[in-house]
Amino acid sequence: MRKDNSFSGKKSLVINGRLYDLTRPLIMGILNLTPDSFFDGGRYLQDEALERRIKEMIAEGADIIDVGAWSSRPGSVSVSEEEEWSRLQKGLERLRKLDTDIPVSVDTFRSVIAEKAVKEYGAGMINDISGGDMDAEMFETVARLQVPYVLMHMQGTPQTMQDNPRYDHVIKDILYIFSKKVHRLRELGVHDIILDPGFGFGKTLEHNYQLLKGLGAFRETGLPVLAGVSRKSMIWKVLKTTPEEALTGTTVLHTLALLEGVDILRVHDVRAARETIEIVQYRERVKIE
């Protein structure tokens, strides 16, 4: 695949002034502060459970904690900016009180929320499920804040994305969209851009597995690639089970994604992801005599 000027990147990230070398994939632990997320909604709304979850992810080897307060599950009900910020503050306050130096990513599509999280709580990354489509001010805000930006692809909105997603060619279509958006972000001066093809966000089951097999095409852009497949329906629909029973399937998909060269895994189960990375990397170091 021929690279253009939009896709001239690097395989490292600077978060809160610290350089992260992506020769070892990073683990982004999920901290959901919503009552209705598809897997762990409502589990961490109480202070004790929230603190326990943060400490657990750090102890198990998370490199980044991704805090979200707006459910993006298919068909979810939107909440106001005020409600999202109220929920998010709780997690950010708890992280600050724990005095941990683990970098925090904020999962939001709202530029106002992004700016508050960075300026008031020192968040070091913005993870935008809409890739700038749901808030026209997001790209300019990220450029002004100078923080890494996870550019995710979603067709439609969480309320409509699974109604009837269609693509001419899912990988080429998403790469084309990314190319235009990365070009705009570069023009604005955004340095650290992470691509997330958006598994489950406006994709059929077949689209998701086409993306999984084609992750190498995203890696060829030269930009870091994030895979968010943890406990998603692309696992439990194939196995005819539930999100609660999807850890083994998640580990399989993480292994396949790592073999395709992804740089960041966004996960619910940090220890399992860390062990998967360790085994895959050990395999890569072994030489056949």
SENUPA-956613 format. One record per residue (C-alpha): residue number from 1; residue in one letter; y, x, z. Coordinates in steps of 0.5 Angstrom, whole numbers, plus 500, padded with zeros to 3 digits. Layout:
residues N
[atom NUM,"a",[Y,X,Z]]
...
//
This chain:
residues 289
[atom 1,"m",[500,500,500]]
[atom 2,"r",[507,503,498]]
[atom 3,"k",[512,503,504]]
[atom 4,"d",[519,501,503]]
[atom 5,"n",[525,503,507]]
[atom 6,"s",[524,497,512]]
[atom 7,"f",[517,500,514]]
[atom 8,"s",[519,507,516]]
[atom 9,"g",[517,507,523]]
[atom 10,"k",[514,511,529]]
[atom 11,"k",[508,511,533]]
[atom 12,"s",[512,512,540]]
[atom 13,"l",[516,507,544]]
[atom 14,"v",[522,508,548]]
[atom 15,"i",[522,503,554]]
[atom 16,"n",[527,504,560]]
[atom 17,"g",[529,511,557]]
[atom 18,"r",[521,513,558]]
[atom 19,"l",[517,515,552]]
[atom 20,"y",[511,512,551]]
[atom 21,"d",[506,516,546]]
[atom 22,"l",[502,511,542]]
[atom 23,"t",[496,515,541]]
[atom 24,"r",[493,512,547]]
[atom 25,"p",[494,504,546]]
[atom 26,"l",[498,501,551]]
[atom 27,"i",[496,495,555]]
[atom 28,"m",[501,489,556]]
[atom 29,"g",[499,485,562]]
[atom 30,"i",[500,477,561]]
[atom 31,"l",[504,474,567]]
[atom 32,"n",[505,466,565]]
[atom 33,"l",[510,463,570]]
[atom 34,"t",[509,456,566]]
[atom 35,"p",[505,450,569]]
[atom 36,"d",[501,449,562]]
[atom 37,"s",[499,455,559]]
[atom 38,"f",[493,454,555]]
[atom 39,"f",[489,459,560]]
[atom 40,"d",[492,461,567]]
[atom 41,"g",[498,455,567]]
[atom 42,"g",[500,454,574]]
[atom 43,"r",[496,460,577]]
[atom 44,"y",[502,464,579]]
[atom 45,"l",[507,459,581]]
[atom 46,"q",[507,461,589]]
[atom 47,"d",[510,467,591]]
[atom 48,"e",[503,470,594]]
[atom 49,"a",[499,469,588]]
[atom 50,"l",[505,472,584]]
[atom 51,"e",[505,478,588]]
[atom 52,"r",[497,479,588]]
[atom 53,"r",[497,478,580]]
[atom 54,"i",[502,483,579]]
[atom 55,"k",[499,488,584]]
[atom 56,"e",[492,487,581]]
[atom 57,"m",[495,488,573]]
[atom 58,"i",[498,495,576]]
[atom 59,"a",[492,497,579]]
[atom 60,"e",[487,495,573]]
[atom 61,"g",[492,500,569]]
[atom 62,"a",[497,495,565]]
[atom 63,"d",[502,499,562]]
[atom 64,"i",[507,493,561]]
[atom 65,"i",[508,487,564]]
[atom 66,"d",[510,481,560]]
[atom 67,"v",[513,475,563]]
[atom 68,"g",[513,469,560]]
[atom 69,"a",[516,462,563]]
[atom 70,"w",[516,457,556]]
[atom 71,"s",[509,455,554]]
[atom 72,"s",[507,456,547]]
[atom 73,"r",[501,453,547]]
[atom 74,"p",[500,448,541]]
[atom 75,"g",[503,442,542]]
[atom 76,"s",[507,444,548]]
[atom 77,"v",[513,441,551]]
[atom 78,"s",[519,445,550]]
[atom 79,"v",[523,446,557]]
[atom 80,"s",[531,447,557]]
[atom 81,"e",[534,454,558]]
[atom 82,"e",[536,453,565]]
[atom 83,"e",[528,451,567]]
[atom 84,"e",[526,457,563]]
[atom 85,"w",[531,462,566]]
[atom 86,"s",[529,459,573]]
[atom 87,"r",[522,460,572]]
[atom 88,"l",[523,467,570]]
[atom 89,"q",[527,469,575]]
[atom 90,"k",[522,468,580]]
[atom 91,"g",[517,473,577]]
[atom 92,"l",[523,478,575]]
[atom 93,"e",[525,478,583]]
[atom 94,"r",[518,479,585]]
[atom 95,"l",[517,485,581]]
[atom 96,"r",[524,488,583]]
[atom 97,"k",[522,487,590]]
[atom 98,"l",[515,490,589]]
[atom 99,"d",[520,496,587]]
[atom 100,"t",[515,498,581]]
[atom 101,"d",[517,502,575]]
[atom 102,"i",[512,499,571]]
[atom 103,"p",[516,496,565]]
[atom 104,"v",[517,489,564]]
[atom 105,"s",[517,485,557]]
[atom 106,"v",[520,478,557]]
[atom 107,"d",[517,473,553]]
[atom 108,"t",[522,469,550]]
[atom 109,"f",[525,466,544]]
[atom 110,"r",[532,465,547]]
[atom 111,"s",[537,470,546]]
[atom 112,"v",[541,468,552]]
[atom 113,"i",[535,469,557]]
[atom 114,"a",[533,476,553]]
[atom 115,"e",[540,478,555]]
[atom 116,"k",[540,476,562]]
[atom 117,"a",[533,479,563]]
[atom 118,"v",[535,486,561]]
[atom 119,"k",[542,486,564]]
[atom 120,"e",[541,483,571]]
[atom 121,"y",[534,485,572]]
[atom 122,"g",[533,491,568]]
[atom 123,"a",[527,488,563]]
[atom 124,"g",[525,494,558]]
[atom 125,"m",[523,489,552]]
[atom 126,"i",[523,483,549]]
[atom 127,"n",[517,479,546]]
[atom 128,"d",[520,474,541]]
[atom 129,"i",[514,469,539]]
[atom 130,"s",[519,466,533]]
[atom 131,"g",[521,473,530]]
[atom 132,"g",[528,471,531]]
[atom 133,"d",[527,464,527]]
[atom 134,"m",[528,459,533]]
[atom 135,"d",[535,463,535]]
[atom 136,"a",[540,466,530]]
[atom 137,"e",[543,470,535]]
[atom 138,"m",[537,474,537]]
[atom 139,"f",[537,480,532]]
[atom 140,"e",[544,481,534]]
[atom 141,"t",[543,481,542]]
[atom 142,"v",[537,486,541]]
[atom 143,"a",[541,490,537]]
[atom 144,"r",[546,490,542]]
[atom 145,"l",[541,491,548]]
[atom 146,"q",[538,497,545]]
[atom 147,"v",[531,495,547]]
[atom 148,"p",[524,495,544]]
[atom 149,"y",[523,488,540]]
[atom 150,"v",[516,485,539]]
[atom 151,"l",[517,481,532]]
[atom 152,"m",[512,476,532]]
[atom 153,"h",[510,471,526]]
[atom 154,"m",[509,464,527]]
[atom 155,"q",[509,459,522]]
[atom 156,"g",[513,453,525]]
[atom 157,"t",[514,452,532]]
[atom 158,"p",[509,451,538]]
[atom 159,"q",[510,443,537]]
[atom 160,"t",[508,443,529]]
[atom 161,"m",[505,450,528]]
[atom 162,"q",[498,447,528]]
[atom 163,"d",[499,441,524]]
[atom 164,"n",[497,444,517]]
[atom 165,"p",[498,451,516]]
[atom 166,"r",[498,454,509]]
[atom 167,"y",[499,461,506]]
[atom 168,"d",[498,464,499]]
[atom 169,"h",[495,470,502]]
[atom 170,"v",[496,470,509]]
[atom 171,"i",[497,478,510]]
[atom 172,"k",[501,479,504]]
[atom 173,"d",[505,473,506]]
[atom 174,"i",[506,475,513]]
[atom 175,"l",[508,482,511]]
[atom 176,"y",[513,480,506]]
[atom 177,"i",[517,476,512]]
[atom 178,"f",[516,482,516]]
[atom 179,"s",[519,486,511]]
[atom 180,"k",[525,482,510]]
[atom 181,"k",[526,482,518]]
[atom 182,"v",[525,489,519]]
[atom 183,"h",[530,491,514]]
[atom 184,"r",[535,486,518]]
[atom 185,"l",[534,489,524]]
[atom 186,"r",[534,496,522]]
[atom 187,"e",[541,494,519]]
[atom 188,"l",[543,492,526]]
[atom 189,"g",[541,498,529]]
[atom 190,"v",[534,496,532]]
[atom 191,"h",[530,502,533]]
[atom 192,"d",[524,500,536]]
[atom 193,"i",[520,494,533]]
[atom 194,"i",[513,492,534]]
[atom 195,"l",[509,488,529]]
[atom 196,"d",[505,482,532]]
[atom 197,"p",[502,478,526]]
[atom 198,"g",[501,472,531]]
[atom 199,"f",[494,470,532]]
[atom 200,"g",[494,463,533]]
[atom 201,"f",[501,461,531]]
[atom 202,"g",[501,457,525]]
[atom 203,"k",[494,459,523]]
[atom 204,"t",[487,456,522]]
[atom 205,"l",[481,459,524]]
[atom 206,"e",[480,463,518]]
[atom 207,"h",[487,465,517]]
[atom 208,"n",[486,469,524]]
[atom 209,"y",[480,472,522]]
[atom 210,"q",[483,474,516]]
[atom 211,"l",[488,477,520]]
[atom 212,"l",[483,481,524]]
[atom 213,"k",[480,484,518]]
[atom 214,"g",[486,486,515]]
[atom 215,"l",[490,489,521]]
[atom 216,"g",[490,496,518]]
[atom 217,"a",[495,493,513]]
[atom 218,"f",[500,492,518]]
[atom 219,"r",[498,499,521]]
[atom 220,"e",[500,502,514]]
[atom 221,"t",[507,500,515]]
[atom 222,"g",[508,505,520]]
[atom 223,"l",[511,501,526]]
[atom 224,"p",[507,500,532]]
[atom 225,"v",[502,493,532]]
[atom 226,"l",[501,489,537]]
[atom 227,"a",[495,484,538]]
[atom 228,"g",[495,478,542]]
[atom 229,"v",[488,475,542]]
[atom 230,"s",[486,474,549]]
[atom 231,"r",[482,468,550]]
[atom 232,"k",[485,464,544]]
[atom 233,"s",[481,459,541]]
[atom 234,"m",[479,463,535]]
[atom 235,"i",[474,466,540]]
[atom 236,"w",[472,459,544]]
[atom 237,"k",[472,455,538]]
[atom 238,"v",[467,460,534]]
[atom 239,"l",[463,460,541]]
[atom 240,"k",[464,453,542]]
[atom 241,"t",[466,454,549]]
[atom 242,"t",[472,454,553]]
[atom 243,"p",[478,459,555]]
[atom 244,"e",[475,461,561]]
[atom 245,"e",[468,463,558]]
[atom 246,"a",[472,467,553]]
[atom 247,"l",[472,474,556]]
[atom 248,"t",[466,477,552]]
[atom 249,"g",[469,474,546]]
[atom 250,"t",[476,477,548]]
[atom 251,"t",[473,484,549]]
[atom 252,"v",[469,484,542]]
[atom 253,"l",[476,482,538]]
[atom 254,"h",[479,487,542]]
[atom 255,"t",[474,492,540]]
[atom 256,"l",[475,490,533]]
[atom 257,"a",[482,490,533]]
[atom 258,"l",[482,497,536]]
[atom 259,"l",[478,500,531]]
[atom 260,"e",[483,497,526]]
[atom 261,"g",[488,502,529]]
[atom 262,"v",[492,497,533]]
[atom 263,"d",[497,500,538]]
[atom 264,"i",[498,495,544]]
[atom 265,"l",[493,489,547]]
[atom 266,"r",[497,483,550]]
[atom 267,"v",[491,481,555]]
[atom 268,"h",[490,477,561]]
[atom 269,"d",[484,481,563]]
[atom 270,"v",[487,488,564]]
[atom 271,"r",[481,492,567]]
[atom 272,"a",[476,489,561]]
[atom 273,"a",[482,492,556]]
[atom 274,"r",[482,498,559]]
[atom 275,"e",[475,500,559]]
[atom 276,"t",[475,497,552]]
[atom 277,"i",[480,502,550]]
[atom 278,"e",[477,508,554]]
[atom 279,"i",[470,507,550]]
[atom 280,"v",[473,506,543]]
[atom 281,"q",[477,512,544]]
[atom 282,"y",[471,516,547]]
[atom 283,"r",[467,514,541]]
[atom 284,"e",[473,517,536]]
[atom 285,"r",[472,523,540]]
[atom 286,"v",[465,524,539]]
[atom 287,"k",[463,529,533]]
[atom 288,"i",[456,528,529]]
[atom 289,"e",[453,534,528]]
//
